[in-house]
């Protein structure tokens, strides 16, 4: 059983190489093109699809040979992919960890092989910071705080308790842990804000709809939905409408990401506020890949610049939105 995911990953890497490899000269470790092994989480959302496209296009533009794998949201698949990159002697490994813990062994293997590692989008909780060169991505705690601050402002003068349901991201993942914490830290100062139900929707639209359906049946009063990503919020909107309620009015919605479909829902009044999480990390990642491959020092943490959207901002952003 353990061999199957590894075999699938290697096959996936080989197939995707034909699509995404670029640059000429020798193979990995052969002194030719700079090779990057990238182990992606999966394709669970519109955000992730945009993130993958940015990485693939940026590698091509930078002349970097990209070996790409899709872990289908399974940690064992990512570990197998990273080990295959070590065996292929790529120059740099980058990945977005499915969950925060359980990476030390494989990262030590990369370190022993003298292959630098870059974390993108999601962090790991290892106490040994020497196992990776840098983290490139968002401050997820800050994103959760922004969602909480919007809620505190929106319902600051509300009389009585405000009942909140929360759609969490993948259990154990950095964005789920941190977005939950940031939000909770802000609303804790006001006892009228009560999270009456909180469950994972696995960052997917289908699961977001399914869990919201359960929330609507189990909770007599829901004032607000806080979704850790837009895809879950969009699935929840389907469930809310099917239950005969009006999303954005009967149940206010705040979510995180800023994908096109969510900004459209915000413009249409079905979502009330969106906190941005920028997926277009490719150009910054390729610059970092070149620097660490050359042995240059890089900052241990590099954060992307992000904003928030109300209805007017969503309408203004939609015509140019790339994802």
For each residue, the residues with C-beta under 8 A, 3 or more apart:
1: 4
2: 5 6 76
3: 6 7
4: 1 7 8
5: 2 8 9 74 76 77 80
6: 2 3 9 10 80 83 84
7: 3 4 10 11
8: 4 5 11 12 77
9: 5 6 12 13 69 71 77 80 81 84
10: 6 7 13 14 80 84
11: 7 8 14 15
12: 8 9 15 16 69 70
13: 9 10 16 17 67 68 69 81 84
14: 10 11 17 18
15: 11 12 18 19
16: 12 13 19 20 67 68 69 70
17: 13 14 20 21 66 67 68
18: 14 15 21
19: 15 16
20: 16 17 56 59 60 66 68
21: 17 18 65 66 67
22: 33 59 60 63 64 65 66
23: 32 33 34 63 64 65
24: 32 33
25: 30 31 32 33
26: 30 31 32 33
27: 30 32 35 88
28: 35 65 67 88 89 90 91
29: 35 88 89 90 91
30: 25 26 27
31: 25 26
32: 23 24 25 26 27 65
33: 22 23 24 25 26 63 64 65
34: 23 63 64 65 91 92 289 290 293
35: 27 28 29 64 65 66 67 88 90 91 92
36: 59 64 65 66 67 90 91 92 93 94 286 289
37: 67 69 81 82 84 85 88 90 92 93 94
38: 55 59 66 67 68 69 93 94 95
39: 69 71 78 81 82 85 93 94 95 96
40: 43 48 51 52 55 68 69 70 71 95 96
41: 44 48 71 73 78 96 97 98 121 122
42: 48 70 71 72 73 98
43: 40 48 49 52 70
44: 41 48 73 170 202 203 204 231
45: 48 49 203 204 205 229 230 231 257 259
46: 49 50 230 231 257 259 260 261 323
47: 50 51 229 230 231 257 259 277 279 323
48: 40 41 42 43 44 45 51 52 203 279
49: 43 45 46 52 53 323
50: 46 47 53 54 259 279 280 322 323
51: 40 47 48 54 55 96 121 279 280 281
52: 40 43 48 49 55 56 68 70
53: 49 50 56 57 323
54: 50 51 57 58 279 280 281 282 283
55: 38 40 51 52 58 59 66 68 120 281 282 285
56: 20 52 53 59 60 66 68 282
57: 53 54 60 61 282
58: 54 55 61 62 282 283 285 286
59: 20 22 36 38 55 56 62 64 65 66 282 286
60: 20 22 56 57 63 64 66
61: 57 58 286
62: 58 59 286 289 290
63: 22 23 33 34 60
64: 22 23 33 34 35 36 59 60 286 289 290
65: 21 22 23 28 32 33 34 35 36 59
66: 17 20 21 22 35 36 38 55 56 59 60
67: 13 16 17 21 28 35 36 37 38 85 88 90
68: 13 16 17 20 38 40 52 55 56
69: 9 12 13 16 37 38 39 40 77 78 81 84
70: 12 16 40 42 43 52
71: 9 39 40 41 42 74 75 77 78 81 98
72: 42 77
73: 41 42 44 98 170 202
74: 5 71 77 78 98
75: 71 78 79 97 98 99 102
76: 2 5 79 80
77: 5 8 9 69 71 72 74 80 81
78: 39 41 69 71 74 75 81 82 95 97 98
79: 75 76 82 83 103 106
80: 5 6 9 10 76 77 83 84
81: 9 13 37 39 69 71 77 78 84 85 95
82: 37 39 78 79 85 86 93 95 106 109 110
83: 6 79 80 86 87 106 109
84: 6 9 10 13 37 69 80 81 87 88
85: 37 39 67 81 82 88 90 93 115
86: 82 83 89 90 93 109 110 113 115
87: 83 84
88: 27 28 29 35 37 67 84 85
89: 28 29 86 113 115
90: 28 29 35 36 37 67 85 86 93 115
91: 28 29 34 35 36 115 289 293
92: 34 35 36 37 115 116 117 118 289 292 293
93: 36 37 38 39 82 85 86 90 110 115 116 117 118
94: 36 37 38 39 117 118 119 120 285 289
95: 38 39 40 78 81 82 117 119 120
96: 39 40 41 51 119 120 121 122
97: 41 75 78 100 103 119 122 123 124 173 174
98: 41 42 71 73 74 75 78 122 170 173
99: 75 102 170 171 172 173
100: 97 122 123 124 125 172 173 174 177
101: 124 125 172
102: 75 99
103: 79 97 106 107 124 126 131
104: 107 108 126 128 131
105: 108 109
106: 79 82 83 103 109 110
107: 103 104 110 111 117 124 126 128 131 132
108: 104 105 111 112 131
109: 82 83 86 105 106 112 113
110: 82 86 93 106 107 113 115 116 117 131
111: 107 108 114 115 117 130 131
112: 108 109
113: 86 89 109 110
114: 111
115: 85 86 89 90 91 92 93 110 111
116: 92 93 110 132 133 292 293
117: 92 93 94 95 107 110 111 131 132 133
118: 92 93 94 132 133 134 135 136 285 288 289 292
119: 94 95 96 97 122 123 124 132 134 135 136 137
120: 55 94 95 96 135 136 137 281 285
121: 41 51 96 136 137 138 175 279 281
122: 41 96 97 98 100 119 137 173 174 175
123: 97 100 119 135 137 174
124: 97 100 101 103 107 119 131 132 174
125: 100 101
126: 103 104 107 129 131
127:
128: 104 107 131
129: 126 132 300
130: 111
131: 103 104 107 108 110 111 117 124 126 128
132: 107 116 117 118 119 124 129 135
133: 116 117 118 288 292 298 300
134: 118 119 288 292 298 299 300 301 302
135: 118 119 120 123 132 300 301 302
136: 118 119 120 121 281 284 285 288 302 304
137: 119 120 121 122 123 281 302 303 304
138: 121 142 143 175 277 278 303 304 306
139: 142 143 178 303
140: 143 144 174 175 177 178 179 182 277
141: 144 145 178 179 181 182 185
142: 138 139 145 146 182
143: 138 139 140 146 147 175 178 179 182 256 275 277 306
144: 140 141 147 148 178 179 180 181 182 183 184 185 186 256
145: 141 142 148 149 182 183 185 186
146: 142 143 149 150 182 275 308
147: 143 144 150 151 179 182 183 226 254 255 256 273 275
148: 144 145 151 152 182 183 184 185 186 187
149: 145 146 152 153 186
150: 146 147 153 154 254 272 273 275 308
151: 147 148 154 155 162 164 183 186 187 193 224 226 254
152: 148 149 155 156 186 187 189 190 193
153: 149 150 156
154: 150 151 252 272 273
155: 151 152 158 162 192 193 223 224
156: 152 153
157:
158: 155 162 192 223
159:
160: 192
161: 192 193 194
162: 151 155 158 192 193 194 223 224
163: 194 196 219 221 222 223 224
164: 151 187 193 194 195 196 222 223 224 225 226
165: 195 196 197 198 212 215 219 222 224 225 226
166: 180 183 195 197 198 199 225 226 227 228
167: 199 200 201 208 211 212 225 226 227 228 232 233 236
168: 171 176 179 180 198 199 200 201 228
169: 173 175 176 179 200 201 202 203 228 229 232
170: 44 73 98 99 173 175 176 200 202 203
171: 99 168 176 200
172: 99 100 101 176 177
173: 97 98 99 100 122 169 170 176 177 203
174: 97 100 122 123 124 140 177 178
175: 121 122 138 140 143 169 170 178 179 228 229 256 277
176: 168 169 170 171 172 173 179 180 200 203 228
177: 100 140 172 173 174 180 181
178: 139 140 141 143 144 174 175 181 182
179: 140 141 143 144 147 168 169 175 176 182 183 228 256
180: 144 166 168 176 177 183 184 198 228
181: 141 144 177 178 184 185
182: 140 141 142 143 144 145 146 147 148 178 179 185 186
183: 144 145 147 148 151 166 179 180 186 187 226
184: 144 148 180 181 187 188 195
185: 141 144 145 148 181 182 188
186: 144 145 148 149 151 152 182 183 189
187: 148 151 152 164 183 184 190 193 195
188: 184 185
189: 152 186
190: 152 187 193
191:
192: 155 158 160 161 162
193: 151 152 155 161 162 164 187 190
194: 161 162 163 164
195: 164 165 166 184 187 198
196: 163 164 165 219 221 222
197: 165 166 215 218 219
198: 165 166 168 180 195
199: 166 167 168 211 214 215
200: 167 168 169 170 171 176 207 211
201: 167 168 169 204 207 208 210 211 212 227 228 232 235 236
202: 44 73 169 170 207
203: 44 45 48 169 170 173 176 207 228 229 231 232
204: 44 45 201 207 208 231 232 235
205: 45 208 209 231 232 234 235
206: 209 210 235
207: 200 201 202 203 204 210 211 232 235
208: 167 201 204 205 211 212 227 231 232 233 234 235 236
209: 205 206 212 213 235 236 238 239
210: 201 206 207 213 214 235 239
211: 167 199 200 201 207 208 214 215 232 236
212: 165 167 201 208 209 215 216 225 235 236 239 240
213: 209 210 216 217 239 242 243
214: 199 210 211 217 218
215: 165 197 199 211 212 218 219 222
216: 212 213 219 222 239 240 243 245
217: 213 214
218: 197 214 215
219: 163 165 196 197 215 216 222
220:
221: 163 196
222: 163 164 165 196 215 216 219 225 251
223: 155 158 162 163 164 251 252
224: 151 155 162 163 164 165 251 252 253 254
225: 164 165 166 167 212 222 233 236 240 251 252 253 254 255
226: 147 151 164 165 166 167 183 254 255
227: 166 167 201 208 230 232 233 236 253 254 255 256
228: 166 167 168 169 175 176 179 180 201 203 232 255 256
229: 45 47 169 175 203 232 233 255 256 257 277
230: 45 46 47 227 233 234 255 256 257 258 259 261 262 274
231: 44 45 46 47 203 204 205 208 234 235 257 259
232: 167 169 201 203 204 205 207 208 211 227 228 229 235 236 255
233: 167 208 225 227 229 230 236 237 253 255 262 265 271
234: 205 208 230 231 237 238 261 262 265
235: 201 204 205 206 207 208 209 210 212 231 232 238 239
236: 167 201 208 209 211 212 225 227 232 233 239 240 247 253
237: 233 234 240 241 247 253 265 270 271
238: 209 234 235 241 242
239: 209 210 212 213 216 235 236 242 243
240: 212 216 225 236 237 243 245 246 247 250 251
241: 237 238 244 245 246 247
242: 213 238 239
243: 213 216 239 240
244: 241
245: 216 240 241 250 251
246: 240 241 249 250 251
247: 236 237 240 241 250 251 253 265 270 271
248: 251 252 253 269 270 271 272
249: 246 252 269
250: 240 245 246 247
251: 222 223 224 225 240 245 246 247 248
252: 154 223 224 225 248 249 272
253: 224 225 227 233 236 237 247 248 270 271 272 273
254: 147 150 151 224 225 226 227 271 272 273 274 275
255: 147 225 226 227 228 229 230 232 233 262 271 273 274 275
256: 143 144 147 175 179 227 228 229 230 274 275 276 277
257: 45 46 47 229 230 231 262 274 275 276 277 279
258: 230 262 263 274 275 276 277 278 306 307 309
259: 45 46 47 50 230 231 262 263 323
260: 46 263 264 318 321 323
261: 46 230 234 264 265
262: 230 233 234 255 257 258 259 265 266 271 274
263: 258 259 260 266 267 274 309 314 317 318 321
264: 260 261 267 268 314 318
265: 233 234 237 247 261 262 268 270 271
266: 262 263 269 270 271 272 273 274 309 310 311 314
267: 263 264 311 314 315 318
268: 264 265
269: 248 249 266 311
270: 237 247 248 253 265 266
271: 233 237 247 248 253 254 255 262 265 266 274
272: 150 154 248 252 253 254 266 311
273: 147 150 154 253 254 255 266 308 309 310
274: 230 254 255 256 257 258 262 263 266 271 308 309 314
275: 143 146 147 150 254 255 256 257 258 306 308 309
276: 256 257 258 306 307 308 309
277: 47 138 140 143 175 229 256 257 258 306
278: 138 258 281 304 305 306
279: 47 48 50 51 54 121 257 323
280: 50 51 54 283 322 323
281: 51 54 55 120 121 136 137 278 284 285 304
282: 54 55 56 57 58 59 285 286
283: 54 58 280 286 287
284: 136 281 287 288 302 304
285: 55 58 94 118 120 136 281 282 288 289
286: 36 58 59 61 62 64 282 283 289 290
287: 283 284 290 291
288: 118 133 134 136 284 285 291 292 298 302
289: 34 36 62 64 91 92 94 118 285 286 292 293
290: 34 62 64 286 287 293 294
291: 287 288 294 296 298
292: 92 116 118 133 134 288 289 295 296 298
293: 34 91 92 116 289 290
294: 290 291
295: 292
296: 291 292
297:
298: 133 134 288 291 292 302
299: 134 302
300: 129 133 134 135
301: 134 135
302: 134 135 136 137 284 288 298 299
303: 137 138 139
304: 136 137 138 278 281 284
305: 278
306: 138 143 258 275 276 277 278
307: 258 276 313
308: 146 150 273 274 275 276 313
309: 258 263 266 273 274 275 276 313 314 317
310: 266 273 313 314
311: 266 267 269 272 314 315
312: 315 316
313: 307 308 309 310 316 317
314: 263 264 266 267 274 309 310 311 317 318
315: 267 311 312 318
316: 312 313
317: 263 309 313 314 320 321
318: 260 263 264 267 314 315 321
319:
320: 317
321: 260 263 317 318
322: 50 280
323: 46 47 49 50 53 259 260 279 280
